[in-house]
Amino acid sequence: MLSKRSKYAINALVYLAKQAIEDPNRKVQSAEISSAQNIPKKFLEAILLDLKNNGILGSKLGRGGGYYMRKSPAEVNLAEVYRIFDGAIGLLPCVTYQYYEKCEECLDEETCGIREAILEVRNKTVEILKENTLEHILQTEEQKLKNKKDAS
C-alpha cells in the first residue's frame, strides 16, 4: 500500500508540476502547497526536503522564494517517488532491485516458483509506475476534466 508520505509527495509534485507548466520561473511556498493539497504543513515540509535532497525539487530562500521543479514533469515517475518514501517495490526481499535480500527459508532461489511469480508481479508494477510520470498524470487529469465537461 502507498504510504501517506508517498501519496502526499505525489500530490505536492503534481501541484508543483502544474505551476511549473503555467510559469516555469515561479517558486511555490510550502504553505500554498499545504493549503491547496490539504497536506499538514509540518509533514509536507519534511516531504519537500526529501524531494529536494533527491534532486527532484529545488528551493530558493527569501523574498520570492519557495520550491520549484528541478526535473521536468516527464522525467519524474511514480517508481522514483515510491522508492524515496516507501523503499523497495516488491512483495519479497529476493525480488527487489535496490534492496535485495535472500529469503531466509528459501532452499534454491534459482528454482523457486514463488520467487518467479512475485518477480513477475514486481516487474509489471515497476513498469506501470515508471510509465506514470507527472506529465502523464497531468495529461490524464486534463483529459478526464474535458470528458466530464463534454458529458455535462
C-alpha positions as CSV (number, residue, x, y, z in Angstrom):
1,M,0.0,0.0,0.0
2,L,1.1,3.5,-0.8
3,S,2.1,5.3,2.4
4,K,0.7,8.8,3.3
5,R,4.2,10.2,2.7
6,S,4.3,8.9,-0.9
7,K,0.7,10.0,-1.5
8,Y,1.4,13.5,-0.2
9,A,4.6,13.6,-2.1
10,I,2.8,12.8,-5.4
11,N,0.1,15.3,-4.7
12,A,2.7,18.0,-4.0
13,L,4.6,17.1,-7.1
14,V,1.6,17.2,-9.3
15,Y,0.7,20.6,-7.9
16,L,4.2,21.9,-8.5
17,A,4.3,20.4,-12.0
18,K,1.1,22.3,-12.8
19,Q,2.6,25.5,-11.5
20,A,5.8,24.9,-13.5
21,I,3.9,24.4,-16.7
22,E,1.9,27.7,-16.1
23,D,5.0,29.7,-15.1
24,P,8.4,27.9,-15.3
25,N,10.1,30.6,-13.1
26,R,7.5,30.5,-10.3
27,K,8.6,29.4,-6.8
28,V,5.8,28.0,-4.6
29,Q,5.8,28.3,-0.9
30,S,5.1,25.2,1.2
31,A,2.1,26.9,2.9
32,E,0.4,27.3,-0.6
33,I,1.0,23.6,-1.4
34,S,-0.2,22.6,2.0
35,S,-3.4,24.6,1.7
36,A,-4.1,23.7,-2.0
37,Q,-3.5,19.9,-1.4
38,N,-4.8,19.6,2.1
39,I,-1.5,18.3,3.5
40,P,-0.4,19.1,7.0
41,K,2.3,21.8,6.7
42,K,5.0,20.2,9.0
43,F,4.5,16.8,7.4
44,L,4.8,18.5,3.9
45,E,8.0,20.3,4.8
46,A,9.8,17.1,5.6
47,I,8.5,15.5,2.4
48,L,9.6,18.5,0.3
49,L,13.1,18.4,1.9
50,D,13.3,14.7,0.9
51,L,12.3,15.5,-2.6
52,K,14.9,18.3,-2.7
53,N,17.6,16.0,-1.3
54,N,16.8,13.5,-4.1
55,G,17.2,16.1,-6.8
56,I,13.5,16.3,-7.9
57,L,12.9,19.8,-6.3
58,G,15.0,22.8,-5.7
59,S,14.3,25.7,-3.4
60,K,15.1,29.3,-3.0
61,L,15.1,31.2,0.3
62,G,14.0,34.8,0.9
63,R,11.6,37.1,-0.9
64,G,10.0,35.4,-3.9
65,G,11.4,32.1,-2.7
66,G,9.8,28.7,-2.5
67,Y,10.0,25.3,-4.2
68,Y,10.3,24.5,-7.9
69,M,10.8,21.5,-10.1
70,R,14.4,20.7,-10.9
71,K,13.3,17.9,-13.3
72,S,10.6,18.2,-15.9
73,P,7.3,16.5,-15.2
74,A,8.2,14.0,-18.0
75,E,11.3,12.9,-16.0
76,V,9.6,12.2,-12.6
77,N,7.8,8.9,-12.4
78,L,5.9,7.2,-9.6
79,A,8.5,4.4,-9.2
80,E,11.1,7.0,-8.2
81,V,8.8,8.7,-5.7
82,Y,7.7,5.4,-4.3
83,R,11.3,4.3,-3.7
84,I,12.2,7.6,-1.9
85,F,9.4,7.2,0.6
86,D,8.4,3.6,0.8
87,G,11.6,1.8,-0.3
88,A,11.5,-1.5,-2.2
89,I,8.9,-2.2,-4.9
90,G,8.4,-5.9,-4.3
91,L,6.4,-8.3,-2.1
92,L,9.5,-10.3,-1.3
93,P,13.0,-9.1,-0.5
94,C,14.5,-11.5,-3.1
95,V,12.8,-9.8,-6.0
96,T,13.6,-6.2,-5.2
97,Y,16.1,-4.2,-7.3
98,Q,17.7,-1.8,-4.9
99,Y,17.0,-3.6,-1.7
100,Y,17.8,-7.3,-2.5
101,E,18.0,-9.8,0.4
102,K,17.9,-13.6,0.2
103,C,14.8,-15.1,1.8
104,E,15.8,-17.0,4.9
105,E,13.6,-20.0,4.2
106,C,14.5,-20.3,0.5
107,L,16.3,-23.5,-0.4
108,D,17.1,-22.7,-4.0
109,E,16.4,-19.2,-5.3
110,E,17.1,-20.2,-8.9
111,T,14.3,-22.8,-9.0
112,C,11.8,-21.1,-6.6
113,G,8.4,-20.9,-8.3
114,I,7.1,-18.4,-5.6
115,R,10.0,-16.0,-6.4
116,E,9.3,-16.3,-10.1
117,A,5.6,-15.4,-9.7
118,I,6.4,-12.5,-7.3
119,L,9.1,-11.3,-9.6
120,E,6.6,-11.1,-12.5
121,V,4.3,-9.0,-10.2
122,R,7.2,-6.7,-9.3
123,N,8.3,-6.2,-12.9
124,K,4.8,-5.3,-14.1
125,T,4.3,-3.0,-11.1
126,V,7.6,-1.2,-11.8
127,E,6.8,-0.9,-15.5
128,I,3.4,0.7,-14.7
129,L,4.9,3.0,-12.1
130,K,7.6,4.1,-14.5
131,E,5.1,4.8,-17.3
132,N,3.2,7.1,-15.0
133,T,5.2,10.3,-14.9
134,L,3.9,13.6,-13.5
135,E,3.4,14.7,-17.1
136,H,1.2,11.6,-17.8
137,I,-0.8,12.2,-14.6
138,L,-1.4,15.8,-15.6
139,Q,-2.5,14.8,-19.1
140,T,-4.8,12.1,-17.7
141,E,-6.4,14.7,-15.3
142,E,-6.8,17.2,-18.2
143,Q,-8.5,14.6,-20.4
144,K,-10.8,13.5,-17.6
145,L,-11.8,17.1,-16.9
146,K,-12.5,17.6,-20.6
147,N,-14.6,14.4,-20.8
148,K,-16.6,15.5,-17.7
149,K,-17.3,18.9,-19.2
150,D,-18.3,17.3,-22.5
151,A,-20.7,15.0,-20.7
152,S,-22.4,17.9,-18.9
